[in-house]
Amino acid sequence: MSKRVKWGLIICVVFLLSIIGLGLVTQLHTDKTTHVITGQKRPLIMIAGSDSTHDDFDALIKSLNASQPHPVINVTVAKDLSVTATKTRVKNAQLNDTLIVIYFENSRDTNETIIQQTKGLANAMTYLRQHDKVTTANALGYSNGGLIFSRYVAGLATSPVVAIHDLMLVGTPFLGTSEAQPDETLYKPLLANKAKFNSLHTVINIAGDAGDGDDHVVPLSSVTAGSKLFMNEAHRYNAMTINQKNINHGDFLKEAYLARLVKQNLLNQ
């Protein structure tokens, strides 16, 4: 083989390798700038419990954003049940990547308030459907927030306009906070409408037990009463008890294990 031919082959090989390398670099740049890679199939809507604040979910959102930034929609339901919202955007993120926090200006710990909040949630869902095209979502209800979501799915305010696919309940007091005197005021309507829960794919009901049968606020028996509502109605029902001596109802949303459970069961489903 002549030197001229050898040099020709070398030049061809270098040229091809350059083209391939340029293509890989371009593709990597495109992947980084045109879309966010995610396994999230639908937005996640979150509601806190009594005496809630705007920043109740900040620690959880920070944990969820550690691996991938999420757009956030903060929805406020006023005392007159009107709805407003603010948005934090992430470039090139999709609707399914969104975390939605619903805050109620009136979140007093009374049954009457929870009934009103259910109506407020229905208004918020209508807002999200009209303004953000949300038609389906996963949901996280903490404490009384779990009651509000359950009442919404059961149609106790209006027919749901946003379909809830997977529902996680954390420390939800279905029978109130007194084990000696269970309060069935909100429980009985849910029981009467439990057939509505067959629209749910998965329900994960999480209780806390510090060793005395409660999480220092909500009795274990009050949380586990959810089994009569969702078991054999939802496609899948999972009950979980976190046994931890220093567990505290008020700190649930700040626990690292909750962020892991949310990632595994709500963001990736």
N, C-alpha and C positions, 0 to 999 in steps of 0.2 A: 504494500500500500504506500503510495507516494506521500510526501510531507504535505503536499497541497490538499490531498483528500483527507488526511488526518486532521489538519487544522480546520477543514470545512466541517467535519463531524463534531469536533470540539465546540466550534462556534454554534452549531445547531443545538447541541445539548445544553449549553449555557443559556441560549435564547429560550428554549423550552422551559428550563428550570425557572428562569426569570418570570416568564408568563404565569407559570403555576403559582409561584410565590406571590406575585402581585394579585392574583385572583384570590388567594387565601386571605391576604391582608384586607383586601376590599370587602370580602364576605364577612370577616370578623368585625370590621368597622360598621358594616351595614347592620349586623345583628345587634350591635351595641346601641345604634342610634335610631333604629326604626321600630323596635318593639321590645317589650319586657317579657322575658320568658317566665311563664307561670303555669302552675297546674290548677289554679283557682278557676272553678267553673261558674261561680255566681257570686254576687256581692255578699258581704256579711253585715247584718244589721244588729246593733247591740243596744240593750236597754239596761240601765242600772235600777237600783231599788229605791227605798224611801230616803228622803232627805238627800237626794243625789245632787251632784254638782257637774259643771261643764267638763271637768277634768278627770272624772271617775275612771275613764278608760285610757288615760294618757300613758300609764305604765305598760299596759297591755299592748297598746298600739306601738309604743317604742320597741317592745320585744319583737312584735311581728314585723316591724320595719327593719330590724337588724339584718335580716337576710335579703330582704327585697322591699323597696319603698312602695307604699300603697297610697293611692289618692284617698282623701278623707272628706266625707260630707257630714257636717255637723248640723243636725236638724233640731230646731227648738219649737216645742209646742207650748204656746202661751197659756195663761190661765183661762182665756176665753176660747181655747182650743184652736186658735189660728196658728198657722205654720210658717216659719221662715227657715232659711238655710244658708250656710256659708260653705265654701269648698276650698280644699287644698289640693291642687292638681299635681300630677307627676307626668312629665313629658312622655308621650307615646304609650301610657298605660291605658288599659281597657276598662270598660264598665265592670267586668267581672272581678277586677283587681281591687275594687273599692271597698273601703271600710266605712260604714255608716253608723253614726252615733245619734240616738234620739234622746233628747233631754227634755224633761217636763218641768216647767216653772213651778207647778204645784205637784210636789211629790211627798206630801204628808202621809204618814203611816196610818191610813184609815181605809176601810173597805169602800167607802163612798168615793174616796180619791182614786182608788184603783179602777173602779167602774168608769169614772170620768177619764182616766188615763187610757183606758181601752178605746174610748171614743176618739181621744186625741191621737192614738196610734193609727186608727183607721184613717184619720185625716192626713197624718204624716205619710202613710202608705199611698194614699191617693196623690199627694204632692209628688212623691218620688216617682210614681208611674207617669204622671203628666210632665214633669220637668226633666227627669233623668232617664226615662224609658225603662225603669226597673219593673220587671214582670215576675221575677222569681229571685229568691235569696235564701241564704242560710241565716240562722238567727242565734243569738246568745242572750239569754235573759238571766240577769243576776238578781237574786233575792225576789222582791216583788216584781221585778222586771220579767221573771219567768211566768208569774201569774198573768201579767198583762199580755204577753205573747200567747199564752195558752188560751186566754179568753178571746183574743183576736182570731186565732185559728179555729176556735169553736164557733165562730160566727156570733158572738154575744154582743158585738157592736154593729157590725154590718157584714155583708158577704166579703171575704178577703179579696182585695184587688191585686195584691202581690202574693204569689204562692210561696209559702215557706216549705223548703225541701228538707233540710236537716235542722233540728232544734236542740240546742244545748241549754240545760237548766242548771243553774249553780246556786245551791242553798235556797231553793224556792219553798216558801212556807205554805204549802197547799192547805194545811189545817191551822194556820196561825203559828204563834210562838209559845203557846202554853200547852204542854203535853197533858196536863191535868184537866184542862178545859179546852178541847179542840174546837176551833171555830169553822163551821161548815158553810158559812154564809156564801163564800165565793166558790167553795168546793162543789156543792150540790149542783149548781148550774153547769159546771164543767162535766160532772158525772152524767147529767142528763143529755149532754150534747157530745159525749165522747166518741160517737160514731164519726164525727167530723175529723177526728184525728187520723183517720185512715188516709188522709191526703198527705200525711207526713211520711217521708222515707225513713228517717232515723231520728230517734229521740234519745239523748244522753242525759240522764238525770244524776247530778253529782251532789252528794251530801258530805258534810264534814262531821267527824266525831272526835272530840278531844279526850274521850275516855269515859265520859259520863252520859253518853247518848245524845249529845248535841254539839254545836259548834260555838257554844257560849251565847247563842241567840236563838237559833232555830233547832227544835228537836229533830232527831233523826226520823222519828215516826211521821213528822209533818212532811218532810221531803219525800220519804218513800211512799207516801200515800199517792204519789204520782203514778205508781205502777198500775193502780186500778183505772187510771185514765187512759194510759198509753199502751200498756201491754195488750197484745192481741188486736190492737187497733192500728197503730203505726206499723209500717212494714218491719221495722226493727226497733227494739227497745233495749237500751243498755243502762243498768243502774250501777253507780260507782260510789263507794264510800271511802273517803280519804281519812284514814285513822292517823292522827298526829296530835301529840300531847299539847303542842302550842298553837294548834289551828285556831283561827279566829274568823268569825263570819265577816267582820268588817275588812279583813285583809285579803279575801279571796282573789280579788282582781289584781293584786300585786304579786301573787305567787308565780314563780317561774314555771311550775308544773301546769298551771292553767294555760299559759301561753303555748306550751308544748301540746296540750290536749286540743287547743283551738286549731293549731297548725295541722295536726294529724286528722282531725275529725270535721273541721268546718272549711278550712282553706283549700284542702286537697281533695274535697269531695264534691 
